[in-house]
Amino acid sequence: MSTRNGTDDERTDDCTTTTSFSDHGLGDGRRLIRETYYRLVDGGTAEFAPTERFFDRLETAFVWSYIGATDDSGVPPHVGTAIEDARARTREAFAADPDADLRTEVIPAFYQRVAGFHCVYRN
């Protein structure tokens, strides 16, 4: 996890999890959540599992969803750091909940953490 100061609970005044990626041309996070889900399912991951392999796939699906949804040619460093920190926090949060629903619980929670960290790190 990053050593940057800030947590997924901190926000800047002008940034919310809904608008976090507006500086990258995204109106809201619904597209990233939806695309991440479909990338996981298309890749053969339709169920949540609290494993390193699952979180590798989740991170990869999110990264490709981000690249496909923005004009960025890659993932900017501050977005990458937000993704890494969100991954660690989401893994901690769902470690004892192997029956969590991928579509309605895990991916939205992951996105909210990514967006929250991004709000802090983008400034």
C-alpha positions as CSV (number, residue, x, y, z in Angstrom):
1,M,0.0,0.0,0.0
2,S,1.2,3.5,-0.7
3,T,2.8,5.6,1.9
4,R,1.0,8.7,0.8
5,N,-0.8,10.6,3.5
6,G,-4.6,10.2,3.2
7,T,-7.1,7.5,3.5
8,D,-10.0,6.3,1.5
9,D,-12.2,8.3,3.9
10,E,-10.6,11.6,3.1
11,R,-11.9,13.8,0.3
12,T,-11.1,17.2,-1.1
13,D,-13.9,19.7,-1.1
14,D,-14.4,19.6,-4.8
15,C,-14.1,15.9,-5.3
16,T,-16.5,13.1,-4.7
17,T,-16.4,9.4,-5.6
18,T,-19.0,10.2,-8.3
19,T,-16.9,13.0,-9.9
20,S,-13.4,11.8,-9.0
21,F,-12.4,11.0,-12.5
22,S,-14.0,14.1,-14.2
23,D,-10.5,15.4,-14.7
24,H,-9.9,12.4,-16.9
25,G,-13.1,12.9,-19.0
26,L,-15.4,10.5,-17.1
27,G,-18.7,11.9,-15.9
28,D,-19.2,9.3,-13.2
29,G,-18.0,6.0,-12.1
30,R,-20.9,3.8,-13.3
31,R,-19.1,3.2,-16.6
32,L,-15.9,2.0,-14.8
33,I,-17.9,-0.3,-12.5
34,R,-19.9,-1.8,-15.4
35,E,-16.9,-2.2,-17.7
36,T,-14.8,-3.8,-14.9
37,Y,-17.6,-6.3,-14.2
38,Y,-18.0,-7.3,-17.8
39,R,-14.2,-7.6,-18.3
40,L,-14.0,-9.9,-15.4
41,V,-16.9,-12.1,-16.6
42,D,-15.6,-12.2,-20.1
43,G,-12.2,-13.3,-18.7
44,G,-13.9,-16.2,-16.8
45,T,-14.2,-14.5,-13.4
46,A,-17.9,-14.3,-12.5
47,E,-17.6,-14.9,-8.8
48,F,-15.7,-13.2,-6.0
49,A,-13.0,-15.1,-4.2
50,P,-10.8,-13.5,-1.5
51,T,-7.6,-14.5,-3.2
52,E,-4.5,-12.8,-4.6
53,R,-5.4,-14.2,-8.1
54,F,-8.9,-12.6,-7.9
55,F,-7.5,-9.2,-7.0
56,D,-4.9,-9.4,-9.7
57,R,-7.8,-9.9,-12.2
58,L,-9.9,-7.2,-10.6
59,E,-7.0,-4.7,-10.9
60,T,-6.3,-5.7,-14.5
61,A,-10.0,-5.4,-15.4
62,F,-10.2,-2.0,-13.8
63,V,-7.1,-0.7,-15.5
64,W,-8.3,-1.8,-18.9
65,S,-11.7,-0.3,-18.2
66,Y,-10.1,3.0,-17.2
67,I,-7.9,3.0,-20.3
68,G,-10.9,2.3,-22.5
69,A,-13.0,5.0,-20.9
70,T,-10.5,7.8,-21.0
71,D,-8.3,9.5,-23.5
72,D,-5.3,8.6,-21.4
73,S,-2.7,6.4,-23.2
74,G,-2.0,4.6,-20.0
75,V,-2.7,4.9,-16.3
76,P,-1.2,8.1,-14.7
77,P,0.9,7.4,-11.7
78,H,-1.5,9.0,-9.2
79,V,-4.3,6.8,-10.6
80,G,-2.1,3.7,-10.3
81,T,-1.3,4.5,-6.7
82,A,-5.0,4.9,-6.0
83,I,-5.8,1.5,-7.6
84,E,-3.0,-0.2,-5.5
85,D,-4.3,1.3,-2.3
86,A,-7.9,0.5,-3.1
87,R,-6.9,-3.0,-3.9
88,A,-5.3,-3.5,-0.5
89,R,-8.2,-1.9,1.4
90,T,-10.8,-3.9,-0.6
91,R,-9.0,-7.1,0.0
92,E,-8.9,-6.4,3.7
93,A,-12.6,-5.5,3.8
94,F,-13.7,-8.6,2.0
95,A,-11.2,-11.1,3.4
96,A,-13.8,-12.7,5.7
97,D,-16.7,-12.5,3.3
98,P,-16.1,-15.1,0.5
99,D,-19.8,-15.0,-0.4
100,A,-19.8,-11.3,-1.3
101,D,-21.5,-10.5,-4.5
102,L,-19.1,-9.5,-7.2
103,R,-21.3,-7.1,-9.1
104,T,-23.2,-5.4,-6.3
105,E,-20.7,-5.4,-3.5
106,V,-17.1,-6.0,-4.4
107,I,-16.7,-4.0,-7.5
108,P,-18.6,-1.0,-6.3
109,A,-16.6,-1.0,-3.0
110,F,-13.4,-1.2,-5.0
111,Y,-14.4,1.7,-7.2
112,Q,-15.4,3.8,-4.2
113,R,-12.0,3.3,-2.7
114,V,-10.2,4.0,-6.0
115,A,-12.2,7.1,-6.5
116,G,-11.6,8.2,-2.9
117,F,-7.9,7.8,-3.0
118,H,-7.9,9.4,-6.4
119,C,-9.6,12.5,-4.9
120,V,-6.7,12.8,-2.4
121,Y,-3.9,11.9,-4.8
122,R,-4.9,14.0,-7.8
123,N,-4.2,17.3,-6.1
